[in-house]
Protein backbone atom coordinates (compact mmCIF):
# COMPACT_ATOMS: atom_id res chain seq x y z
CA UNK A 1 0.00 0.00 0.00
CA UNK A 2 2.77 2.43 0.94
CA UNK A 3 4.67 1.66 -2.27
CA UNK A 4 1.55 2.17 -4.38
CA UNK A 5 1.01 5.55 -2.71
CA UNK A 6 4.60 6.49 -3.46
CA UNK A 7 4.13 5.52 -7.11
CA UNK A 8 1.06 7.76 -7.31
CA UNK A 9 2.95 10.64 -5.70
CA UNK A 10 5.76 10.25 -8.21
CA UNK A 11 3.26 10.21 -11.07
CA UNK A 12 1.72 13.48 -9.87
CA UNK A 13 5.06 15.06 -8.96
CA UNK A 14 7.84 13.35 -10.96
CA UNK A 15 10.54 15.62 -9.50
CA UNK A 16 9.98 13.74 -6.24
CA UNK A 17 12.05 10.84 -7.56
CA UNK A 18 15.11 13.12 -7.77
CA UNK A 19 14.69 14.33 -4.21
CA UNK A 20 14.54 11.00 -2.41
CA UNK A 21 16.88 8.09 -1.83
CA UNK A 22 15.06 4.82 -2.44
CA UNK A 23 16.04 1.49 -0.96
CA UNK A 24 17.03 -1.36 -3.25
CA UNK A 25 14.54 -3.78 -4.71
CA UNK A 26 12.60 -4.26 -7.90
CA UNK A 27 9.56 -2.24 -6.89
CA UNK A 28 11.58 0.81 -5.87
CA UNK A 29 13.57 0.52 -9.09
CA UNK A 30 10.29 0.53 -11.03
CA UNK A 31 9.24 3.70 -9.19
CA UNK A 32 12.53 5.36 -10.16
CA UNK A 33 12.14 4.33 -13.80
CA UNK A 34 8.54 5.52 -14.03
CA UNK A 35 9.30 8.77 -12.27
CA UNK A 36 12.38 9.61 -14.33
CA UNK A 37 10.68 8.64 -17.59
CA UNK A 38 7.76 10.92 -16.81
CA UNK A 39 10.04 13.74 -15.69
CA UNK A 40 12.04 13.45 -18.93
CA UNK A 41 8.96 14.60 -20.82
CA UNK A 42 9.04 17.80 -18.77
CA UNK A 43 12.74 18.34 -18.14
CA UNK A 44 15.11 15.93 -19.91
CA UNK A 45 18.14 17.89 -18.74
CA UNK A 46 17.29 17.31 -15.08
CA UNK A 47 16.94 13.57 -15.68
CA UNK A 48 20.25 13.48 -17.55
CA UNK A 49 21.94 15.04 -14.55
CA UNK A 50 20.15 12.71 -12.13
CA UNK A 51 21.39 9.68 -14.04
CA UNK A 52 24.91 10.70 -13.14
CA UNK A 53 24.23 10.12 -9.45
CA UNK A 54 25.39 6.80 -8.00
CA UNK A 55 22.32 6.51 -5.74
CA UNK A 56 20.17 6.20 -8.87
CA UNK A 57 22.45 4.20 -11.15
CA UNK A 58 23.15 1.44 -8.63
CA UNK A 59 19.42 0.70 -8.32
CA UNK A 60 18.68 0.31 -12.05
CA UNK A 61 19.28 -2.70 -14.25
CA UNK A 62 20.77 -2.32 -17.73
CA UNK A 63 17.31 -2.62 -19.28
CA UNK A 64 15.80 -0.10 -16.87
CA UNK A 65 18.59 2.36 -17.54
CA UNK A 66 17.98 1.98 -21.26
CA UNK A 67 14.30 2.86 -20.81
CA UNK A 68 15.14 6.07 -18.98
CA UNK A 69 17.99 7.06 -21.27
CA UNK A 70 15.80 6.48 -24.32
CA UNK A 71 13.20 8.86 -22.90
CA UNK A 72 15.89 11.45 -22.24
CA UNK A 73 17.13 11.14 -25.83
CA UNK A 74 13.60 11.28 -27.27
CA UNK A 75 12.74 14.50 -25.49
CA UNK A 76 16.22 15.98 -25.63
CA UNK A 77 16.17 15.81 -29.42
CA UNK A 78 12.69 17.28 -29.73
CA UNK A 79 13.00 20.19 -27.31
CA UNK A 80 15.55 22.92 -27.91
CA UNK A 81 15.36 24.07 -24.29
CA UNK A 82 16.89 20.80 -23.09
CA UNK A 83 20.68 20.86 -23.17
CA UNK A 84 21.91 17.30 -23.34
CA UNK A 85 25.54 16.85 -24.52
CA UNK A 86 25.53 15.75 -28.16
CA UNK A 87 28.23 13.12 -27.63
CA UNK A 88 26.13 11.50 -24.86
CA UNK A 89 23.11 11.29 -27.16
CA UNK A 90 25.07 10.05 -30.19
CA UNK A 91 26.86 7.36 -28.21
CA UNK A 92 23.55 5.91 -27.02
CA UNK A 93 21.81 6.28 -30.37
CA UNK A 94 24.51 4.15 -31.92
CA UNK A 95 24.54 1.65 -29.04
CA UNK A 96 20.77 1.14 -28.86
CA UNK A 97 20.08 1.47 -32.61
CA UNK A 98 16.35 1.94 -31.99
CA UNK A 99 14.52 2.94 -35.16
CA UNK A 100 12.18 5.40 -33.46
CA UNK A 101 14.99 7.33 -31.77
CA UNK A 102 17.17 7.22 -34.86
CA UNK A 103 14.35 8.59 -37.00
CA UNK A 104 13.86 11.50 -34.60
CA UNK A 105 17.58 12.23 -34.90
CA UNK A 106 17.54 11.95 -38.70
CA UNK A 107 14.64 14.37 -38.97
CA UNK A 108 16.51 16.79 -36.75
CA UNK A 109 19.53 16.51 -39.07
CA UNK A 110 17.27 17.19 -42.07
CA UNK A 111 15.75 20.29 -40.46
CA UNK A 112 19.16 21.64 -39.47
CA UNK A 113 20.95 20.72 -42.71
CA UNK A 114 23.39 18.48 -40.83
CA UNK A 115 24.54 16.22 -43.68
CA UNK A 116 27.43 14.53 -41.88
CA UNK A 117 25.22 13.69 -38.92
CA UNK A 118 22.55 12.28 -41.22
CA UNK A 119 24.99 10.00 -43.02
CA UNK A 120 26.30 8.72 -39.70
CA UNK A 121 22.85 8.22 -38.23
CA UNK A 122 21.30 6.39 -41.16
CA UNK A 123 23.61 3.44 -40.49
CA UNK A 124 21.84 2.90 -37.15
CA UNK A 125 18.52 2.08 -38.82
CA UNK A 126 17.33 -1.50 -39.14
CA UNK A 127 17.61 -3.08 -42.58
CA UNK A 128 13.87 -2.73 -43.25
CA UNK A 129 13.82 0.96 -42.34
CA UNK A 130 17.06 1.61 -44.20
CA UNK A 131 15.33 0.58 -47.45
CA UNK A 132 12.51 3.12 -47.14
CA UNK A 133 12.41 5.75 -49.86
CA UNK A 134 12.33 8.67 -47.44
CA UNK A 135 15.70 7.82 -45.87
CA UNK A 136 17.36 6.95 -49.19
CA UNK A 137 16.15 10.24 -50.68
CA UNK A 138 17.66 12.29 -47.89
CA UNK A 139 20.81 10.19 -48.00
CA UNK A 140 21.24 11.15 -51.65
CA UNK A 141 20.64 14.80 -50.75
CA UNK A 142 23.22 14.63 -47.97
CA UNK A 143 25.79 12.97 -50.23
CA UNK A 144 25.22 15.66 -52.86
CA UNK A 145 25.65 18.35 -50.24
CA UNK A 146 29.04 16.90 -49.38
CA UNK A 147 30.01 16.46 -53.03
CA UNK A 148 30.11 12.67 -52.86
CA UNK A 149 29.47 10.72 -56.06
CA UNK A 150 27.79 7.79 -54.28
CA UNK A 151 24.52 9.71 -54.54
CA UNK A 152 24.21 8.93 -58.27
CA UNK A 153 23.21 5.29 -57.75
CA UNK A 154 20.66 6.20 -55.10
CA UNK A 155 19.06 8.86 -57.31
CA UNK A 156 18.92 6.48 -60.24
CA UNK A 157 17.35 3.60 -58.28
CA UNK A 158 14.90 5.86 -56.48
CA UNK A 159 13.75 7.55 -59.69
CA UNK A 160 12.41 4.19 -60.91
CA UNK A 161 10.02 3.87 -57.99
CA UNK A 162 6.46 5.15 -57.91
CA UNK A 163 5.93 7.25 -54.81
CA UNK A 164 6.53 10.69 -53.37
CA UNK A 165 10.30 10.40 -53.09
CA UNK A 166 10.58 8.45 -56.33
CA UNK A 167 8.88 11.33 -58.13
CA UNK A 168 11.20 13.84 -56.44
CA UNK A 169 14.20 11.77 -57.53
CA UNK A 170 12.87 11.67 -61.11
CA UNK A 171 12.48 15.44 -61.07
CA UNK A 172 16.00 15.79 -59.71
CA UNK A 173 17.36 13.78 -62.66
CA UNK A 174 14.89 15.29 -65.14
CA UNK A 175 13.48 11.81 -65.80
CA UNK A 176 9.81 10.97 -66.45
CA UNK A 177 7.86 9.70 -63.46
CA UNK A 178 7.81 5.93 -62.96
CA UNK A 179 4.07 5.24 -63.32
CA UNK A 180 2.99 1.69 -62.54
CA UNK A 181 0.13 -0.06 -60.78
CA UNK A 182 1.41 0.48 -57.25
CA UNK A 183 -0.38 3.01 -55.08
CA UNK A 184 1.49 5.98 -53.65
CA UNK A 185 1.68 6.39 -49.87
CA UNK A 186 2.95 9.85 -49.06
CA UNK A 187 1.44 9.81 -45.57
CA UNK A 188 3.47 6.75 -44.60
CA UNK A 189 6.65 8.78 -44.80
CA UNK A 190 5.50 12.10 -43.41
CA UNK A 191 2.83 13.08 -40.98
CA UNK A 192 1.20 16.48 -41.53
CA UNK A 193 3.53 18.07 -39.00
CA UNK A 194 6.61 16.55 -40.60
CA UNK A 195 5.87 18.02 -44.04
CA UNK A 196 6.34 21.57 -42.80
CA UNK A 197 9.50 20.58 -40.95
CA UNK A 198 11.34 19.62 -44.11
CA UNK A 199 10.04 22.29 -46.45
CA UNK A 200 7.40 20.49 -48.50
N, C-alpha and C positions, 0 to 999 in steps of 0.2 A: 504493500500500500504506500509506504513512504517513498519507494523508488518510483512508483507510478506518478505520485505527486511531483516528485522532482523532475520527471520527464515532461510533465505538463508545464511546470514553471519555466523550464528551458525552452519549450516551444513558444511560450508567450514572450519570454525575455531571453533570447539566445545569447546575449552578452554574459549571462549568468555563468555559462560554462567556462568562460575565461577568468572568472573571478573566484572560482572555487577549486579546491584540490580534492579530487575524487579518489576513493580507495580503489584497489585493483578489482578485477572481476569482469566477467562478460557484460553484465547488465550496465555497470557504470561506464564501460567502454562504449556501449551502444548509446548511452546518454551523451557522451562526449562527441561521438560521430554525428548524431542527429543535431545536436546543438551547434557544432561548428559548421556543418553543412548548411543549416538554415541561416546562420550568421553570415556565411560567405555570400549569400544572395544580397545582403545588406552592406557588408563591409568586408570584402575579400582581403584587403590589406591587413586588417586586424587579425583575421584567421591565419594568414601567412606568418605573421609575427608570432602568434600563439603556437604554431606548429614547431617553432624553434625552441620551445621550452621543454626541458626534459620531463617535467611532471606530466605533460600531455603525451609526448612520444612514447614513453615507456609503458603506457597503458593501451596503446593501439597496436593491433596486428598489422601485417603488411597490407592485407586486403582492406582493412578499415582506413589505414592511412591513405591508400589509393583513392578511396571514395571521397575523402575530405579534400585531398589535393586536386582531384578532378573538378570538384566544385569551385575551388579557388581559381583554377585555370579558366574554367568556363566563364565565370563572372569577371575575372581579371581581364580577360580579352575583350569582353563586351562593354565594360564600363571604363571610360577614360579617367575617371576620378580615382580609380584604384591603381596604386603604384606597386606592381609586383615586378621584381627584377626579371628582365627578359631572359637571361641565361637560366634562371630557375624554371621558368615556364617551358623554354625550349628543351631543356634536358628531360623534363617529364613528358612532354609531348612525344618525343622520340622514344622514350622508354615504354610508355603505355600504348602508343600507336592506336589510340581509340579514334575511330572514324569521325564520331560527332565532334570531338574536341579538335581534331585536325582540320575538319571542314570550317569550324569557326575561325581557326587561325588562318586558313587559306583565304577566306573571305576578307579578313582583316588586311592581309597582304595585298589583295586585289584593290581594296578601297584606298590603301595608302601608297599604291604603286611600288610595293616592295618586291621586286622581281627575284632577287637572290633568295629571300626568305620563302617565297612561293616555291621555287624550284627545290629547295631543301625540304620543305614541308610535304610536298606531294609524294615523296618517297615513303611517308609514314602511313599512307592510305592502304587499306586492304586491296587485294588484287581486283575484286569486283568493283569497288569504288574508283579505283585508278583508271578503269576502262571507260568511265562515264564521260560523255562528250563535254560536259561543262568544265571538267578539270583538265582535259586534254586541250581544249580551246585556250584556256588561260595559261597553260604550260607553253603553248606555241607563242602566245603573246609575250610571255616573260622571256622566252628564248630570243625572240626578235628584239626585245628591248635591250638585251645584253649583246646583241650582234652575233648570236650563235646559230650556225647553219642547221643544227638538228631540227629546227622548227619546220623546215621544208617538208619532211616526211609526215609530220603530224598534220599540217595544213592540207596536204594532198589526200591523206586518208580520211580526214574529217569532212572534206568537201564532197565526198562520195556518199555521205550519210544524209538521210532525210531527217530533219529536225532543226530546232532553233540554231544550235551552234554549227550544225552542218551547213545551213544556209549562210551563216556569217562567214564561215570558212570559204565557201564558194564565192561570196562577194569579195573577200580578201584577195582571192586568186583570180578574180574576174572570170570565174567559171559559171556555167549554167547550173541552176539548182538541181540536186539529185531528187527527182520526183518518182516515187514508187508507191507501192500499196500500203506501206507502213504509216500508221498515224503519228502525228507529231505530238510531243508531250512537253510543252514549254514549262508548264507549272511544276513538273517533276524536278526541274533543275533550280527554279527560282520561286520563292514565295513572293507575294506582292510587295512585301517590305524589302526583299533582296534586290528587286529590279532597280529601285531607285538608288540603292547602295552602289551599284556598279555602273550606273550611267545609262541604262537602257529604258 
